[in-house]
Amino acid sequence: MNARPARAETATVIAVASGDARHEVYAALETLIRTAGVRPAVLTLGTESEPQRTDRGGTTVIDGLVTRYLNNAVASLRLSSLPAVAWWREPSPEGLTELADLVDRLVLDVEDPTAVWGLVPDLAGRTAVSDLRWTRLTRWRDLFAQFFDLPEVRQASDAFTHLEVSGGDRHALRLLAGWITSRLPGGGRLDVSIEADRRAAPIRTVRLAHQASALALRLLPDDTCIETTVSLAGTPASSRVVSAGDQRLAALLGEELRVRSRDIAFEDAVAAAGRIG
């Protein structure tokens, strides 16, 4: 029987993850080994200066590493012939800035991003930086931007006065609102309303309005489709339903692996999100 040909490796993905989050990290990386040819590693931080390396289904695992030795471990794992992507899931930002100097892309992914978002301007000066919340918003951003492909919407863009976003992830809502206000001409003058409900999907609705006119996105109850609606004063409303896209962790990371350039829109959105609060 002929041996199966070796799969070409496309990137080294190094996940820095707290212990209780590792199960989903392993599952995502196992998928990416099959679908994207990544060379994965998982590091957890702790008190070990020389922790033992183990292998878990093709993923190199280093457990309990002292933070000050993180850079040494990452340097030993990366290959000069492959781009290196760091996936940061540690709640503390300790060691993050130094790590950015060693990788080609840094993907943030923490429950409360306040501390790490505060470092984004510095991180962006060292490497390309993004956030999985930003990746989850790709479909929403694309659909919202498509509104402005319509000439009548562009003509009315200066008239909008209110932006309303709702969903279960307040940080994602702030980031989406930050993107809209930082990209829309005159966006800084919008009255922004954020309605967070932990029981809801991360993003449930987006609505940009002025009196009888509104541009709206709404996640349908099945959580797999988004309804888009354009309603301008004096014209009939129009709507359509489109897929919400694949929101699984491996799919989101796969999107990030296809990006190499610096994302100025993300950096501006984070800055604007900080002003929204």
Secondary structure, 3 states (H helix, E strand, C coil): CCCCCCCCCCEEEEEEECHHHHHHHHHHHHHHHHHHCEEEEEEEEEEECCCCEEEECCEEEEEEECHHHHHHHHHHHCCCCCCEEEEEECCCCCCHHHHHCCCCEEEECCCCCHHHHCCHHHHHCCCEEEEHHHHHCHHHHHHHHHHCCCHHHHHHHHHCCEEEEEECCHHHHHHHHHHHHHHCCCHHHCEEEEEECCCCCCCCEEEEEECCEEEEEEECCCCCEEEEEEECCCCCCEEEEEECCCCCHHHHHHHHHCCCCCCHHHHHHHHHHHHHC
